[in-house]
Every structure is written in C-alpha cells, then in structure tokens.
C-alpha cells in the first residue's frame, strides 16, 4: 500500500470516528453527534466514508477521489448548517441580547476538528495518489 493510499484510508477512518464524536453541546447539558443533528445526513456521510475505504481497498482511484471530495463537501455543508442553526435558533425571542446569550450557550466540540481533519487527509491522499508509470528501457543492440 502506497503512503498516499494509507493517508486516504486514515482520513476516511477519521471521518467515521468523527461521526460519533460530540459536535455540539447545548447549555452544557448533553452532546450532539452527527446522527443527533441529522440522522439521514449522518448516514450519507458514513456511507461516503465506507465507499472511500472500499475504493482504497480495491485500488479504484476515481472512486476514492470522488468519495473524498464528496465527503469534504458534505462535512462543510453540515458545518455551515450547524452555524446557521445555532445563530438563528433563538431568533423568535424579541430581546436580541437574550437571544445572543442563549446562542452563545451552545458550544462547538472537538468532533468538528476530527471530521475536517479526516476530510482534508482523505482529499490530500486522493489527490496525491498518482498512478505509477512503468518505463520500459530500450536495450542497445
């Protein structure tokens, strides 16, 4: 296994681990992981990581590259959605100061670092994975 394939594999393992790590902690009461935020979306991210691992195992470079880029886009999209949801979740309150205080009570956890590290590792490994070109040396007659 080439080092770039191993980096890609490690990135997909980080994505799978990041799905189960805490991402948000509202009011210091409990933790939300990716499946608590959106179960179907979490399943899609997990499925893309598994497809990427299968692509690495079967040495399908195009499949691995597609799965890694798709995983990065999905993780960036869910991060943007989480930021938007946290910032607008208390917009129904007429007092802006109270709404801001409640929004700041929702903390982002370390799971985002693991998800993004895995996504960037998988994309970096997939892009760096170049096919080996065998050169045929001509012998002098």
C-alpha positions as a Markdown table, in Angstrom:
| # | Residue | x | y | z |
|---|---|---|---|---|
| 1 | Unk | 0.0 | 0.0 | 0.0 |
| 2 | Unk | 1.4 | 3.4 | -1.0 |
| 3 | Unk | 1.7 | 6.1 | 1.6 |
| 4 | Unk | -0.9 | 8.3 | -0.2 |
| 5 | Unk | -3.4 | 5.4 | -0.1 |
| 6 | Unk | -2.7 | 4.9 | 3.6 |
| 7 | Unk | -3.3 | 8.7 | 4.2 |
| 8 | Unk | -6.5 | 8.5 | 2.4 |
| 9 | Unk | -7.6 | 5.4 | 4.4 |
| 10 | Unk | -6.7 | 7.2 | 7.6 |
| 11 | Unk | -8.7 | 10.2 | 6.6 |
| 12 | Unk | -11.8 | 8.0 | 6.0 |
| 13 | Unk | -11.3 | 6.3 | 9.4 |
| 14 | Unk | -11.2 | 9.8 | 11.0 |
| 15 | Unk | -14.4 | 10.7 | 9.2 |
| 16 | Unk | -16.1 | 7.5 | 10.6 |
| 17 | Unk | -14.8 | 8.3 | 14.1 |
| 18 | Unk | -15.8 | 11.9 | 13.8 |
| 19 | Unk | -19.4 | 10.9 | 13.1 |
| 20 | Unk | -19.7 | 9.5 | 16.6 |
| 21 | Unk | -17.7 | 12.3 | 18.4 |
| 22 | Unk | -19.6 | 15.2 | 20.0 |
| 23 | Unk | -20.2 | 18.1 | 17.7 |
| 24 | Unk | -22.5 | 20.5 | 19.6 |
| 25 | Unk | -23.1 | 20.9 | 23.4 |
| 26 | Unk | -26.2 | 23.0 | 24.1 |
| 27 | Unk | -26.3 | 24.6 | 27.6 |
| 28 | Unk | -23.7 | 22.2 | 28.9 |
| 29 | Unk | -26.3 | 19.5 | 29.3 |
| 30 | Unk | -25.7 | 16.9 | 26.7 |
| 31 | Unk | -23.7 | 16.3 | 23.5 |
| 32 | Unk | -25.0 | 16.0 | 19.9 |
| 33 | Unk | -23.1 | 13.9 | 17.4 |
| 34 | Unk | -23.7 | 13.9 | 13.6 |
| 35 | Unk | -26.6 | 11.4 | 13.9 |
| 36 | Unk | -28.3 | 13.6 | 16.5 |
| 37 | Unk | -28.0 | 16.6 | 14.3 |
| 38 | Unk | -29.5 | 14.8 | 11.2 |
| 39 | Unk | -29.7 | 11.0 | 11.1 |
| 40 | Unk | -30.1 | 10.7 | 7.3 |
| 41 | Unk | -27.3 | 13.2 | 6.7 |
| 42 | Unk | -25.1 | 11.3 | 9.1 |
| 43 | Unk | -25.8 | 8.0 | 7.3 |
| 44 | Unk | -24.8 | 9.6 | 4.0 |
| 45 | Unk | -21.5 | 10.9 | 5.4 |
| 46 | Unk | -20.8 | 7.5 | 6.9 |
| 47 | Unk | -21.7 | 5.8 | 3.6 |
| 48 | Unk | -19.4 | 8.0 | 1.7 |
| 49 | Unk | -16.6 | 7.1 | 4.1 |
| 50 | Unk | -17.3 | 3.4 | 3.7 |
| 51 | Unk | -17.3 | 3.8 | -0.1 |
| 52 | Unk | -14.0 | 5.6 | 0.1 |
| 53 | Unk | -12.5 | 2.8 | 2.2 |
| 54 | Unk | -13.7 | 0.3 | -0.4 |
| 55 | Unk | -12.2 | 2.4 | -3.1 |
| 56 | Unk | -8.8 | 2.4 | -1.3 |
| 57 | Unk | -9.0 | -1.4 | -0.7 |
| 58 | Unk | -10.0 | -2.1 | -4.3 |
| 59 | Unk | -7.4 | 0.4 | -5.7 |
| 60 | Unk | -10.1 | 2.4 | -7.5 |
| 61 | Unk | -8.5 | 5.9 | -7.7 |
| 62 | Unk | -11.5 | 7.6 | -9.3 |
| 63 | Unk | -13.9 | 6.2 | -6.8 |
| 64 | Unk | -11.7 | 7.2 | -3.9 |
| 65 | Unk | -11.2 | 10.7 | -5.2 |
| 66 | Unk | -14.9 | 11.2 | -5.7 |
| 67 | Unk | -15.8 | 9.9 | -2.3 |
| 68 | Unk | -13.2 | 12.1 | -0.6 |
| 69 | Unk | -14.2 | 15.3 | -2.3 |
| 70 | Unk | -17.9 | 14.5 | -1.7 |
| 71 | Unk | -17.2 | 13.8 | 2.0 |
| 72 | Unk | -15.4 | 17.2 | 2.3 |
| 73 | Unk | -18.3 | 19.0 | 0.7 |
| 74 | Unk | -20.9 | 17.2 | 2.9 |
| 75 | Unk | -18.9 | 18.0 | 6.1 |
| 76 | Unk | -18.5 | 21.6 | 5.1 |
| 77 | Unk | -22.3 | 21.8 | 4.3 |
| 78 | Unk | -23.3 | 20.3 | 7.7 |
| 79 | Unk | -20.9 | 22.7 | 9.5 |
| 80 | Unk | -22.4 | 25.7 | 7.7 |
| 81 | Unk | -25.9 | 24.4 | 8.5 |
| 82 | Unk | -24.9 | 24.0 | 12.2 |
| 83 | Unk | -23.6 | 27.5 | 12.4 |
| 84 | Unk | -26.7 | 28.8 | 10.7 |
| 85 | Unk | -29.0 | 26.8 | 13.1 |
| 86 | Unk | -27.1 | 27.9 | 16.2 |
| 87 | Unk | -27.2 | 31.6 | 15.2 |
| 88 | Unk | -30.9 | 31.6 | 14.3 |
| 89 | Unk | -32.3 | 29.1 | 16.8 |
| 90 | Unk | -33.4 | 31.8 | 19.2 |
| 91 | Unk | -34.4 | 34.5 | 16.7 |
| 92 | Unk | -38.1 | 34.2 | 17.8 |
| 93 | Unk | -37.2 | 36.0 | 21.0 |
| 94 | Unk | -38.0 | 39.7 | 20.9 |
| 95 | Unk | -34.9 | 40.5 | 23.0 |
| 96 | Unk | -31.7 | 40.4 | 20.9 |
| 97 | Unk | -29.4 | 40.3 | 23.9 |
| 98 | Unk | -31.2 | 37.3 | 25.4 |
| 99 | Unk | -31.2 | 35.6 | 22.0 |
| 100 | Unk | -27.4 | 36.2 | 21.6 |
| 101 | Unk | -26.7 | 34.9 | 25.2 |
| 102 | Unk | -28.7 | 31.7 | 24.5 |
| 103 | Unk | -26.9 | 31.2 | 21.2 |
| 104 | Unk | -23.5 | 31.6 | 22.8 |
| 105 | Unk | -24.6 | 28.9 | 25.3 |
| 106 | Unk | -24.4 | 26.3 | 22.5 |
| 107 | Unk | -20.7 | 25.3 | 22.2 |
| 108 | Unk | -18.9 | 23.6 | 19.3 |
| 109 | Unk | -17.0 | 20.5 | 20.3 |
| 110 | Unk | -13.9 | 18.7 | 19.1 |
| 111 | Unk | -15.7 | 16.4 | 16.7 |
| 112 | Unk | -15.6 | 19.1 | 14.0 |
| 113 | Unk | -11.8 | 19.0 | 14.1 |
| 114 | Unk | -11.8 | 15.3 | 13.6 |
| 115 | Unk | -14.3 | 15.4 | 10.8 |
| 116 | Unk | -12.4 | 18.2 | 8.9 |
| 117 | Unk | -9.0 | 16.6 | 9.6 |
| 118 | Unk | -10.3 | 13.3 | 8.1 |
| 119 | Unk | -11.9 | 15.1 | 5.1 |
| 120 | Unk | -8.7 | 17.0 | 4.4 |
| 121 | Unk | -6.5 | 13.9 | 4.9 |
| 122 | Unk | -8.7 | 11.9 | 2.5 |
| 123 | Unk | -8.7 | 14.6 | -0.2 |
| 124 | Unk | -4.9 | 15.2 | 0.2 |
| 125 | Unk | -4.2 | 11.5 | -0.1 |
| 126 | Unk | -6.5 | 11.0 | -3.0 |
| 127 | Unk | -5.1 | 13.9 | -4.9 |
| 128 | Unk | -1.5 | 12.9 | -4.2 |
| 129 | Unk | -2.2 | 9.3 | -5.3 |
| 130 | Unk | -0.8 | 9.3 | -8.8 |
| 131 | Unk | -0.6 | 6.1 | -10.9 |
| 132 | Unk | 2.8 | 4.6 | -11.2 |
| 133 | Unk | 4.1 | 4.8 | -14.8 |
| 134 | Unk | 6.3 | 1.9 | -15.7 |
| 135 | Unk | 9.1 | 3.0 | -18.0 |
| 136 | Unk | 10.4 | 0.4 | -20.4 |
| 137 | Unk | 14.1 | 0.9 | -21.0 |
| 138 | Unk | 15.3 | 0.2 | -24.5 |
| 139 | Unk | 18.3 | -2.0 | -24.7 |
| 140 | Unk | 21.1 | -1.3 | -27.2 |
| 141 | Unk | 21.5 | -3.9 | -29.8 |
